[in-house]
């Protein structure tokens, strides 16, 4: 029984270490950090990979797998703080008078998990469960901007970057420059790059230095420009801090 318990604890420690690492750890990294012998760490990782709880990236490091992401999404939806998150979003939406929401990374896309819609006849319809591209949405670009330069470059090389609007940035050099500026300001922007006639901006929800979600606001250009939305940055920052406090005590 003790041995089994020890194995379960090791498995959970491995998943936690992978989920909190700034860079995808290698088996050697995990062996050293968790003080698990190399043969054991390889065996446990092999089992976790077979069961789709973890997977390797192109550099041989480990990242969370599909089953772990499904568990995280289920936990996000079921945990009692959802009502508190929506209350924060409702207050922000009322202050800005536009639709606000939360997006998280899921399978190289941004997934909308929470959303409060503004009370306007004209809406950009992107309900909870919608996914948006990394390279042209405000939350996607914000997430990309937080990636280490080499990893970001590799991701951009493999993403199916396509021209969705006349403003979509498809030139790799210009996109890198845009991402550098976004990381410097810690605010993502979408100036009709994803959908013509829609602008958006996002701020990070962080755990330490790690971005875990994005708080966004978007609006049709008939009502607001990107510059108009950026005027609400202090409100977005405060709401992101309030959301972060919920995550810290969860």
N, C-alpha and C positions, 0 to 999 in steps of 0.2 A: 504493500500500500504506500509506504513512504517513497519507494522508488518511483511509483506511478505519479505520485504527487509532485515529486521533484521534476519529472519530465514535463508535466503540465506547466509547472512554474517556469521552466526553461523556455517552453514554447511561447508562453505569454510574454516573457522578458524579451524574446527575439522580436516578436511583433511590435512591442512597445519601442524597442531600440530602433527598428526600421522606420517606424512612423514618426519618431522625433528627431531622426538624424538630419543634419543639414544637407548631407550628400548621401546618396545610396551606398550603404556600407557593404564591404566585401565579406566573405566568410571569415577571413583573417581578422578584419575589424571587429566583427561580432564576437569572435572567439576571445580576443583580448579584452574587449569592453565588458563582456559578461562572464569572463573566466570559465568558459566552457571549452573542454578539449576539442582539438580540431576534428577528430573523427566523429565526435558527437554532434558538433555544430553542422557538419556536412550532412549527416544523417537526418537531423531535424529539419534543416533547410530543404533537403530533397523531399521529405514528406510534406512540408508546408507548400512547396511549389507544386507537387502533384495534386494536392487538394485545393489549389488555386487561392491560398491565403496570401502567398507572396509570389513574386516573379522577378526575373533578372532584367536589367536594362541592357542597353547595347555595350556598356562598359564592364559588365560583369558584376555590377553592384545590385543590391536587392531593394525592391520597392514593394509597396502593398499590392496584393492581387485583387481580383474581382470580388471574391467572396468577402474579403475584409472590407472593401468599399461598400458592399451591400449591407454589411452589418453596421457600418458607420452611418450610412444613410438612414437605415431603419432606426438606429438610436437617435439620430437627429430629429426624426419625425415623432418618435414616441415619447421622448423625454419631456418632463413636465414644464420645461422652460420655453417650450414653443410659444405658449401664450404670452410670456414675457417678451420674447423676441418680436412677436407681432405687435405688441403694445408699443415697443420702441419704434418699429417701422411705421406704425400708424401716426405716432406723434411727428416723426420726420416728414412723412408724406403730407400731413396737414400743414406743416410749416413751409414746405417747398411748394405744395399744391401740385405735385407730380408723383408718378408711380415710383416707389422705392422697393428694394428687395435685397436678397442675399444670394450670392452665387458661390459655388465651390467647384474645385477641379474634379472631373470625373471622366476617365478614359480620354484624355487629351482634348476635352471640351469643357466649357463652363456650364454647370447645371444650376438652374434656378430652383432653389429649395424653399424660399419664403418670399412672399410678395404682398404688398398692399397697394391697391390701385387707386389712383386719384379719381375724383368724381367729375370727370369731363366726358362729354359725348364723343369726342375724338380721342381714341386711345391707340397706342402701339401694343398689339395683343401678343404678349410673350408670357404665358401663364407658368405657374409652378410646374416643373418637369421639362420645360423647354431647355434646349442646349444651344449654346452659341459658340462660334469659333474663337480660338485663342488669338489669332493674328489681327483681328479687326474689331473686336468688342472691347469695351473699356475694362471689364473685369478680366478678360483673357489676356490683354496686353499687360495689365497690372501684375497678374500672376507670372507671366513670362519675364517681366522685368526683374523679378526677385530671384530668378535662376542664375547660378554662376555663369560667367560669360561663355566658357567652353560648352557647357551643357545647353545653354540657350541657343548658341550657334548651331549645335547638332540638332536640336529640336526644330529650329526654323528650317534647316536643310531637309528635314523629313516631313514637315507638315505640308498638306496639299493646298498651299497658299494660292488662292484664286481671287480674281477681281470681282467683288460682289457689287460694288458701286463705283462711281467715277472717283471717289475719294479713297478707296481702299489702297493702302500702301503695300505694294507687292515687291518693290525693289528692296533686296536684302540689306543694303547699306543704309538706305533711308529708314527702314523699319528698325534696324539696330539703333540708329540715332534716336528715333522716337522712343524706343524702350529705355534707352539710357536716361533720357529726359524724364520719362515717367518714373523711373526708379529714384531719380534725384529728388523729384517733387513728392513722391509717394502718393500720386493720384493718377489713375488711369483715365484716358480720354478716348472718345469715339465721336469724331466729327463727321457724321454721315458716312462712316466707313463700312458699317455692317448693313444698315438699311437706309436707303435714300429717304430723307425727310425725318430722320431720327438722330438725336444727339444724346450722349450719355457720359457720365463720369463715375468713377469708383474710387473708394479708399479701402485700405487693407484692414482686415481684422486679424490681429497677430497674436501668437503665443511666443513671447520673447522676440527674437529676430525672424521667426518663421511666419510666413503668411499662411493662414489656414482657410480664409474665406474673404470674399469681397462684398462690401456694401455699395450698392449702386443706385443711381437715379437716372431715369431716362425720360425724354419728352419729345414730342413732335416739334419740328422747327417752326411750324406755324405759330407756336406759343412761346418757345424759348430757344435761344441760341446756345451754343456750347459755353460762350462767355457768361451768359445768364446763369447757367447751372453752376459754373465754377464759383460764382459769388456765394453759393451756399456751402462752400468747403468747411467753414467752422462748424456748421450744424452736422454735416456728415461726419466730421472727426469726433464730435461729441457722441453721436449715436454709435459710432464704431467702438468708442471706449466703453460705452454702456453695454454693448453686446459682448465685448471682450470680458467684462466682469462676470457675465453670466457663464461664459465658457470656463473661466478660471475657477469658479466655485462648483462647476458641474461634477 
